[in-house]
Amino acid sequence: PHENIDNNQPGVLNTTSPGYTPSSVAIIQSDLLGQVQRLSLIGFGLVAILGGVAAYWIIGIALKPVSLVSQTARRISANKLNERLSLEGPHDEVKELADAFDQMLNRLESAFAQQGEFVANAAHELRTPLTVLRTNLEVIQSDPGATAEDYRSILVTLERSIYRLESLVTDLLLLAKSEKEIAREKIIVGALL
């Protein structure tokens, strides 16, 4: 059938005109409905794809500072505590997190430095009485004419060295448990020398 356009309503198909049957009108309506559905699905698909790409791009930009923080954190180790995040940008939650991480690294670096100094000092303090013990034992063993009085004298020195070692170990254990603060005293070095 030929299409008749109603002159009263432009663009509207006049289905009451002669030549249109109810079945032909139903076919036309069904065809138009199918085309609208296909166009709607295509439009929805395009909007979904464009929305997904835009969301991925926006999320990438928004999470870039988190990625930088993560990369820097992976590079930091016990031997490289001097590295900092130093995140620039707006003062937001990510910046606050990076600043808190930098402050934690400052405290860790300081603690590791103190620990290294402490271990060096403890090793030196433990080495001194051990050296005294070893030296006295070597001296008495190398002297074939050592008397009982020599042995008694060495035993007194060895006992003092062992007492010093026990005292150092006890202090180290107390310090490790944080039950005792470090006693700091002024000393006169000249008198010790």
C-alpha positions as CSV (number, residue, x, y, z in Angstrom):
1,P,0.0,0.0,0.0
2,H,1.1,3.5,-0.6
3,E,1.7,5.8,2.3
4,N,-0.7,8.6,3.0
5,I,0.4,11.4,5.1
6,D,-2.3,13.2,7.0
7,N,-2.3,16.9,6.0
8,N,-3.5,17.9,9.5
9,Q,-0.5,16.4,11.3
10,P,2.8,16.6,9.4
11,G,5.0,13.5,9.5
12,V,2.2,11.3,10.9
13,L,1.0,8.3,8.8
14,N,-2.7,8.5,8.2
15,T,-3.8,4.9,8.8
16,T,-7.5,5.7,8.3
17,S,-7.1,6.4,4.7
18,P,-8.4,3.9,2.2
19,G,-5.8,1.2,1.3
20,Y,-4.6,0.4,4.8
21,T,-5.8,-2.7,6.5
22,P,-5.5,-3.4,10.2
23,S,-2.9,-6.1,9.5
24,S,-0.8,-3.7,7.4
25,V,-0.9,-1.1,10.2
26,A,0.2,-3.8,12.7
27,I,3.1,-4.8,10.5
28,I,4.2,-1.2,10.1
29,Q,3.9,-0.6,13.9
30,S,5.8,-3.8,14.6
31,D,8.6,-2.8,12.1
32,L,8.9,0.7,13.7
33,L,9.0,-0.8,17.2
34,G,11.7,-3.2,16.1
35,Q,13.8,-0.3,14.6
36,V,13.4,1.8,17.8
37,Q,14.5,-1.2,19.9
38,R,17.6,-1.9,17.8
39,L,18.5,1.8,17.8
40,S,18.0,1.9,21.6
41,L,20.2,-1.1,22.2
42,I,22.9,0.3,19.9
43,G,22.7,3.7,21.7
44,F,22.8,2.0,25.1
45,G,25.8,-0.1,24.1
46,L,27.7,3.0,22.8
47,V,26.8,5.0,26.0
48,A,28.0,2.0,28.1
49,I,31.3,1.7,26.2
50,L,32.0,5.4,26.3
51,G,31.0,5.6,30.0
52,G,33.4,2.7,30.8
53,V,36.3,4.3,28.9
54,A,35.6,7.6,30.6
55,A,35.4,6.0,34.0
56,Y,38.6,4.1,33.5
57,W,40.4,7.3,32.4
58,I,39.0,9.3,35.4
59,I,39.9,6.5,37.8
60,G,43.4,6.4,36.4
61,I,43.9,10.1,36.9
62,A,42.4,9.9,40.4
63,L,44.5,7.0,41.5
64,K,47.8,8.1,40.0
65,P,49.0,9.5,43.4
66,V,48.2,6.2,45.1
67,S,50.2,4.4,42.4
68,L,53.2,6.7,43.0
69,V,53.0,6.1,46.7
70,S,52.9,2.3,46.1
71,Q,55.9,2.4,43.7
72,T,58.0,4.5,46.2
73,A,57.0,2.2,49.1
74,R,58.2,-0.8,47.2
75,R,61.7,0.8,46.7
76,I,62.1,1.5,50.4
77,S,63.9,-1.1,52.4
78,A,65.9,-1.3,55.7
79,N,69.0,-0.2,53.7
80,K,67.2,2.6,51.9
81,L,65.2,4.4,54.6
82,N,66.3,7.8,53.4
83,E,63.8,7.8,50.5
84,R,60.7,9.8,51.0
85,L,57.4,10.0,49.1
86,S,57.3,13.8,49.1
87,L,53.9,13.8,47.4
88,E,52.9,17.2,45.8
89,G,49.4,18.2,45.0
90,P,46.1,19.1,46.7
91,H,45.8,18.5,50.4
92,D,43.6,15.4,50.3
93,E,43.5,12.0,51.9
94,V,46.2,10.6,49.7
95,K,48.5,13.6,50.6
96,E,47.8,13.1,54.3
97,L,48.6,9.4,53.9
98,A,51.9,10.1,52.1
99,D,52.9,12.7,54.7
100,A,52.1,10.3,57.5
101,F,54.2,7.6,55.7
102,D,57.1,10.1,55.4
103,Q,56.9,10.9,59.1
104,M,56.9,7.2,59.9
105,L,60.0,6.7,57.7
106,N,61.8,9.6,59.6
107,R,61.1,7.8,62.9
108,L,62.2,4.4,61.4
109,E,65.4,5.9,60.0
110,S,66.2,7.4,63.4
111,A,65.4,4.2,65.2
112,F,67.6,2.2,62.9
113,A,70.4,4.6,63.3
114,Q,70.1,4.4,67.1
115,Q,69.9,0.7,66.9
116,G,73.1,0.5,64.9
117,E,74.9,2.8,67.3
118,F,73.6,0.8,70.2
119,V,74.8,-2.5,68.7
120,A,78.3,-1.0,68.0
121,N,78.5,0.3,71.6
122,A,77.3,-3.0,73.1
123,A,79.8,-5.0,71.0
124,H,82.6,-2.7,72.2
125,E,81.5,-3.0,75.8
126,L,81.3,-6.8,75.6
127,R,84.6,-7.1,73.8
128,T,86.6,-5.4,76.6
129,P,86.0,-7.9,79.4
130,L,86.4,-10.8,76.9
131,T,89.7,-9.4,75.9
132,V,90.8,-9.2,79.5
133,L,89.7,-12.8,80.1
134,R,91.5,-14.1,77.0
135,T,94.7,-12.2,77.7
136,N,95.0,-13.3,81.3
137,L,94.4,-16.9,80.3
138,E,97.0,-16.8,77.5
139,V,99.5,-15.2,79.9
140,I,99.1,-17.8,82.6
141,Q,99.1,-20.7,80.1
142,S,102.4,-19.5,78.5
143,D,104.2,-19.2,81.8
144,P,105.6,-22.6,82.8
145,G,106.8,-21.2,86.1
146,A,103.5,-19.8,87.2
147,T,102.9,-20.2,90.9
148,A,99.7,-20.8,92.9
149,E,99.7,-17.1,93.8
150,D,99.8,-16.2,90.1
151,Y,96.8,-18.4,89.5
152,R,94.9,-16.8,92.4
153,S,95.7,-13.3,91.1
154,I,94.5,-14.3,87.6
155,L,91.3,-15.8,89.1
156,V,90.5,-12.5,90.8
157,T,90.9,-10.7,87.5
158,L,88.8,-13.3,85.7
159,E,86.1,-13.1,88.3
160,R,85.9,-9.3,87.9
161,S,85.7,-9.6,84.1
162,I,83.0,-12.3,84.4
163,Y,81.1,-10.0,86.8
164,R,81.4,-7.2,84.3
165,L,80.1,-9.4,81.5
166,E,77.1,-10.5,83.6
167,S,76.3,-6.9,84.5
168,L,76.4,-5.9,80.8
169,V,74.2,-8.8,79.7
170,T,71.7,-8.0,82.5
171,D,71.6,-4.3,81.5
172,L,71.1,-5.3,77.9
173,L,68.2,-7.6,78.8
174,L,66.6,-4.8,80.9
175,L,67.1,-2.4,78.1
176,A,65.6,-4.7,75.6
177,K,62.5,-5.1,77.8
178,S,62.5,-1.3,78.3
179,E,62.3,-1.8,82.1
180,K,65.2,0.5,82.8
181,E,66.1,3.9,81.2
182,I,69.6,4.5,80.1
183,A,71.6,6.1,82.9
184,R,73.6,9.0,81.6
185,E,76.4,10.3,83.8
186,K,79.1,12.8,83.3
187,I,82.5,11.3,83.6
188,I,86.0,12.8,83.9
189,V,87.9,11.2,81.1
190,G,91.3,12.3,82.5
191,A,90.7,10.3,85.7
192,L,89.8,7.2,83.7
193,L,92.9,7.6,81.5
